[in-house]
Amino acid sequence: MSLNTPLTRLLGIQYPIIQAGMSWASSCAALPAAVSNAGGLGVIAAGPMRLEDLAQTLAEIKTLTDKPYAVNIPLYRKGAEDILDLLERERVPVIIASQGSPRPHLERFHRYGATWLHVVAFVEHARKAAAAGVDALVVVGCEAGGHPPANEVSTLVNVRSVLQHVDCPVVAGGGVADGYAIAALLALGADAVQLGTRFILSDEARLHPEYKRKVLEAGIDDTLLVGRGKLPVRSVRNAFTDRVLAAERDGQAINDPAAYEALLASATLKQASLEGDTANGKVEAGQCAGLINDIQPAASIMATLVQETERALKRLRDMQS
């Protein structure tokens, strides 16, 4: 089966399934290549990578797949311009950018035929990015892991709202762990769906085993949005989130913002992802962690997602009789 949407045709992929760019988890070639080879769009997360490591990863992925793949780049990161120069030199086929304006960069990437997707969480940012000329938007809701919108609007509402204001393909993300959710978001109007947490629990995700264990054991109500006073993050409940919640209850974000910032900075994603400190590090994951019960190879995950999407779409078609 293939699922044809404006975005699958634009990207040259078989299925409207995009593996989210996840720092450390997909800061490698193995996971993105496996997803791309299975008909989706694999995404290298360049956010935490040194320039030389990213260059090596780009060389490696070309030996692992001849399918389209993407690189995710937060435009605010230190050295972003050097990263973009590398992506241009290597003719990376798809750029997925976030946290910055795409306008200064689009011309040079479009010049060699790259497709630019831009991640947004608010209608205002979606409208600006679409007006700048991005090829598609990735719209995330508050269920998503990592940095979802601080206003806590759900994927279901956020995607529909953006679709009312833009005229370009839209990828929906947040709260998606299976093919039934993929079918739901396609029915909602999305042209593809982005999954992060489901691919955290893949064999190829480059994460400490304790990180995967913590996410695998999480229920649907075991992730929390913390740091609303700054850049909020959805993380699995642990000692770090308990400390932040206590500080927020005590009004520290308002009464002692410097101490609050120091508290938020006291934990890192790397601490949990690579070092395995899942008590004090940021264990970023979405609410859908509670829907996932196993760790599988990425190709098996893709096959299951496609089968489930097929069944869900058939169920909808059968309702028309």
C-alpha positions as CSV (number, residue, x, y, z in Angstrom):
1,M,0.0,0.0,0.0
2,S,1.0,3.6,-0.7
3,L,-0.8,6.6,0.8
4,N,-0.6,9.5,-1.6
5,T,-0.9,13.0,-0.2
6,P,0.5,16.4,-1.5
7,L,3.3,15.9,1.0
8,T,4.3,12.4,0.1
9,R,4.5,13.5,-3.5
10,L,6.5,16.6,-2.6
11,L,8.9,14.6,-0.5
12,G,9.0,11.5,-2.7
13,I,8.1,9.1,0.1
14,Q,5.7,6.2,0.2
15,Y,3.9,6.8,3.4
16,P,2.9,10.1,5.1
17,I,4.9,9.2,8.2
18,I,7.8,11.4,9.4
19,Q,10.1,10.4,12.3
20,A,10.6,13.5,14.4
21,G,14.1,15.0,14.7
22,M,15.0,14.1,18.4
23,S,18.2,15.4,19.9
24,W,20.5,12.4,20.6
25,A,17.9,9.8,19.7
26,S,18.1,10.6,16.0
27,S,21.4,12.5,16.0
28,C,22.8,9.5,14.0
29,A,22.3,7.8,10.7
30,A,20.9,4.4,11.8
31,L,17.4,5.5,12.9
32,P,16.7,8.0,10.0
33,A,18.0,5.5,7.4
34,A,15.8,2.7,8.7
35,V,12.7,4.9,8.7
36,S,13.4,6.2,5.2
37,N,14.2,2.7,3.9
38,A,10.8,1.6,5.2
39,G,8.9,4.3,3.2
40,G,8.8,7.2,5.7
41,L,10.9,10.2,6.1
42,G,13.8,9.7,8.5
43,V,15.2,12.8,10.2
44,I,18.7,13.5,11.6
45,A,18.6,15.8,14.6
46,A,21.4,18.3,14.2
47,G,20.5,20.3,17.3
48,P,23.2,18.8,19.7
49,M,25.7,17.8,17.1
50,R,29.2,19.2,16.4
51,L,29.8,20.2,12.8
52,E,32.3,17.4,12.2
53,D,30.0,14.7,13.7
54,L,27.1,15.9,11.5
55,A,29.3,15.8,8.4
56,Q,30.3,12.2,9.3
57,T,26.6,11.3,9.8
58,L,25.6,12.8,6.4
59,A,28.3,10.7,4.8
60,E,27.1,7.6,6.6
61,I,23.4,8.0,5.8
62,K,24.2,8.1,2.1
63,T,25.7,4.6,2.4
64,L,22.6,3.3,4.2
65,T,19.8,4.6,2.1
66,D,19.0,6.1,-1.3
67,K,15.7,7.3,-0.1
68,P,14.8,10.9,0.9
69,Y,15.9,11.9,4.4
70,A,15.8,15.2,6.3
71,V,18.0,17.1,8.8
72,N,16.3,19.0,11.6
73,I,18.0,22.2,12.7
74,P,16.9,24.7,15.4
75,L,17.9,28.0,13.9
76,Y,18.7,29.6,17.3
77,R,21.5,27.1,18.1
78,K,25.1,28.3,18.3
79,G,26.8,27.7,15.0
80,A,23.5,27.3,13.1
81,E,24.9,29.2,10.1
82,D,27.8,26.8,9.8
83,I,25.4,23.9,10.0
84,L,23.2,25.4,7.2
85,D,26.3,25.9,5.1
86,L,27.1,22.2,5.5
87,L,23.6,21.1,4.6
88,E,23.7,23.3,1.5
89,R,27.1,21.8,0.4
90,E,25.8,18.3,1.0
91,R,22.6,19.0,-0.9
92,V,20.5,17.6,1.9
93,P,17.1,17.0,0.3
94,V,14.8,18.1,3.1
95,I,15.4,20.7,5.8
96,I,13.1,20.7,8.9
97,A,13.8,23.9,10.8
98,S,12.5,25.4,14.0
99,Q,12.8,28.3,16.5
100,G,13.7,31.0,14.1
101,S,12.7,32.7,10.9
102,P,13.0,30.7,7.7
103,R,13.0,33.8,5.4
104,P,16.7,34.5,5.2
105,H,17.5,30.9,4.2
106,L,14.9,29.7,1.8
107,E,16.3,31.1,-1.5
108,R,19.6,29.2,-1.3
109,F,18.0,25.9,-0.3
110,H,15.3,26.2,-2.9
111,R,17.9,27.0,-5.5
112,Y,19.3,23.4,-5.4
113,G,15.9,21.9,-5.0
114,A,15.6,21.3,-1.3
115,T,12.3,21.1,0.4
116,W,11.9,23.2,3.6
117,L,9.5,22.3,6.4
118,H,9.1,24.6,9.3
119,V,8.0,23.6,12.8
120,V,5.4,25.8,14.5
121,A,3.2,25.6,17.5
122,F,1.1,28.8,17.1
123,V,-1.1,30.1,14.3
124,E,0.8,33.4,14.2
125,H,4.1,31.6,13.5
126,A,2.4,29.3,11.0
127,R,1.1,32.3,9.0
128,K,4.5,34.0,9.0
129,A,6.3,30.9,7.9
130,A,3.8,30.2,5.2
131,A,4.0,33.8,3.9
132,A,7.8,33.5,3.9
133,G,7.5,30.6,1.4
134,V,8.2,27.4,3.3
135,D,7.1,24.3,1.4
136,A,5.2,22.8,4.4
137,L,4.6,23.3,8.1
138,V,5.0,20.9,11.0
139,V,2.3,21.8,13.6
140,V,2.7,20.4,17.1
141,G,0.3,20.3,20.0
142,C,0.8,20.1,23.7
143,E,0.8,16.3,23.8
144,A,4.2,16.3,22.1
145,G,7.5,15.6,23.9
146,G,10.3,18.1,23.9
147,H,9.1,21.7,23.5
148,P,5.3,21.8,22.8
149,P,3.3,25.0,22.9
150,A,3.1,26.7,26.2
151,N,-0.6,27.5,25.8
152,E,-1.3,23.8,26.1
153,V,-3.6,23.6,23.0
154,S,-4.0,20.1,21.8
155,T,-2.8,18.7,18.5
156,L,-6.5,18.2,17.4
157,V,-7.3,21.8,17.9
158,N,-4.0,23.3,16.9
159,V,-3.8,21.6,13.6
160,R,-7.4,22.5,12.6
161,S,-6.8,26.1,13.6
162,V,-3.6,26.3,11.5
163,L,-5.4,24.7,8.5
164,Q,-7.9,27.5,8.6
165,H,-5.2,30.1,8.2
166,V,-2.6,28.7,5.7
167,D,-2.6,27.3,2.2
168,C,0.3,24.8,2.3
169,P,0.8,21.2,3.2
170,V,0.7,20.5,7.0
171,V,2.3,17.8,9.0
172,A,0.6,17.1,12.4
173,G,2.5,16.0,15.4
174,G,1.9,15.3,19.1
175,G,0.2,12.4,20.8
176,V,0.7,10.0,17.9
177,A,1.8,6.4,18.7
178,D,0.0,4.2,16.2
179,G,-1.7,4.1,12.8
180,Y,-5.1,4.9,14.2
181,A,-3.9,8.3,15.3
182,I,-2.2,8.7,11.9
183,A,-5.5,8.0,10.1
184,A,-7.3,10.4,12.5
185,L,-4.9,13.3,11.7
186,L,-5.1,12.6,8.0
187,A,-8.9,12.8,8.3
188,L,-8.4,16.0,10.2
189,G,-6.7,17.6,7.1
190,A,-3.1,16.9,7.7
191,D,-1.0,15.7,4.7
192,A,1.5,13.7,6.9
193,V,2.0,12.9,10.5
194,Q,5.1,13.2,12.7
195,L,6.0,10.7,15.4
196,G,8.7,11.1,18.0
197,T,8.1,9.0,21.1
198,R,7.2,5.9,19.1
199,F,10.7,6.0,17.5
200,I,12.4,6.8,20.9
201,L,11.3,3.2,21.7
202,S,13.1,1.7,18.6
203,D,16.3,-0.4,18.6
204,E,18.1,2.2,16.5
205,A,17.4,5.3,18.7
206,R,20.7,6.3,20.1
207,L,19.7,6.6,23.8
208,H,20.8,5.1,27.1
209,P,18.9,2.0,28.0
210,E,17.7,3.6,31.2
211,Y,16.1,6.4,29.1
212,K,14.2,3.9,27.0
213,R,13.1,2.0,30.1
214,K,11.8,5.2,31.8
215,V,9.7,6.1,28.7
216,L,8.5,2.5,28.2
217,E,7.3,2.4,31.8
218,A,5.5,5.8,31.6
219,G,1.7,5.9,31.6
220,I,-0.4,8.5,29.7
221,D,-0.4,10.8,32.7
222,D,3.3,10.4,33.6
223,T,4.6,13.2,31.5
224,L,4.5,16.8,32.7
225,L,4.9,20.2,31.0
226,V,7.4,22.1,33.1
227,G,9.2,25.4,32.7
228,R,6.1,27.4,31.5
229,G,7.8,30.6,32.6
230,K,10.6,30.0,30.0
231,L,10.9,27.4,27.3
232,P,8.5,24.7,28.4
233,V,9.5,21.1,28.1
234,R,7.4,17.9,28.3
235,S,9.3,15.3,30.3
236,V,8.6,12.1,32.1
237,R,7.9,12.7,35.8
238,N,11.1,12.4,37.9
239,A,13.1,14.2,40.7
240,F,13.8,17.1,38.3
241,T,10.2,17.7,37.4
242,D,9.2,17.4,41.0
243,R,11.7,20.2,41.9
244,V,10.4,22.4,39.1
245,L,6.8,21.9,40.1
246,A,7.6,22.7,43.7
247,A,9.3,25.9,42.6
248,E,6.4,26.9,40.4
249,R,3.9,26.3,43.2
250,D,6.0,28.5,45.5
251,G,6.0,31.3,42.9
252,Q,9.7,31.1,42.3
253,A,9.3,31.9,38.6
254,I,7.9,35.3,39.5
255,N,9.6,36.0,42.8
256,D,13.1,34.8,42.1
257,P,13.4,34.4,38.3
258,A,17.2,33.9,38.4
259,A,16.9,31.0,40.8
260,Y,14.1,29.5,38.6
261,E,16.3,29.8,35.5
262,A,19.1,28.1,37.3
263,L,16.8,25.3,38.4
264,L,15.7,24.7,34.8
265,A,19.3,24.8,33.6
266,S,20.3,22.3,36.3
267,A,19.0,19.4,34.2
268,T,19.8,18.5,30.6
269,L,18.5,16.1,28.0
270,K,22.1,14.8,27.4
271,Q,22.2,13.9,31.1
272,A,19.4,11.5,30.7
273,S,19.9,10.5,27.0
274,L,23.6,9.6,27.1
275,E,24.5,9.3,30.7
276,G,21.3,7.5,31.9
277,D,20.5,9.8,34.8
278,T,16.8,9.6,34.4
279,A,16.1,10.9,37.9
280,N,17.8,14.3,37.5
281,G,18.0,14.7,33.7
282,K,15.2,15.7,31.2
283,V,13.5,12.6,30.0
284,E,11.7,14.2,27.1
285,A,8.7,12.2,25.8
286,G,5.1,12.7,24.7
287,Q,1.9,11.7,26.4
288,C,1.6,8.8,24.0
289,A,4.4,7.0,25.8
290,G,1.6,5.4,27.8
291,L,0.3,3.8,24.6
292,I,3.6,2.1,23.7
293,N,4.4,-1.3,25.1
294,D,7.5,-2.5,23.4
295,I,10.8,-1.6,21.8
296,Q,11.1,-2.8,18.2
297,P,13.4,-2.2,15.1
298,A,12.3,0.9,13.3
299,A,11.3,-1.1,10.2
300,S,8.9,-3.2,12.3
301,I,7.5,0.0,13.8
302,M,6.9,1.4,10.3
303,A,5.3,-1.8,9.1
304,T,2.9,-1.9,12.1
305,L,2.0,1.8,11.6
306,V,1.2,1.2,8.0
307,Q,-1.0,-1.8,8.8
308,E,-2.8,0.0,11.5
309,T,-3.4,3.0,9.3
310,E,-4.8,0.7,6.6
311,R,-7.2,-0.8,9.1
312,A,-8.3,2.5,10.4
313,L,-9.0,3.9,6.9
314,K,-10.9,0.8,5.9
315,R,-13.0,1.2,9.0
316,L,-13.9,4.8,8.0
317,R,-14.6,3.7,4.4
318,D,-16.9,0.9,5.7
319,M,-19.0,3.5,7.5
320,Q,-20.0,5.0,4.2
321,S,-22.2,2.0,3.2
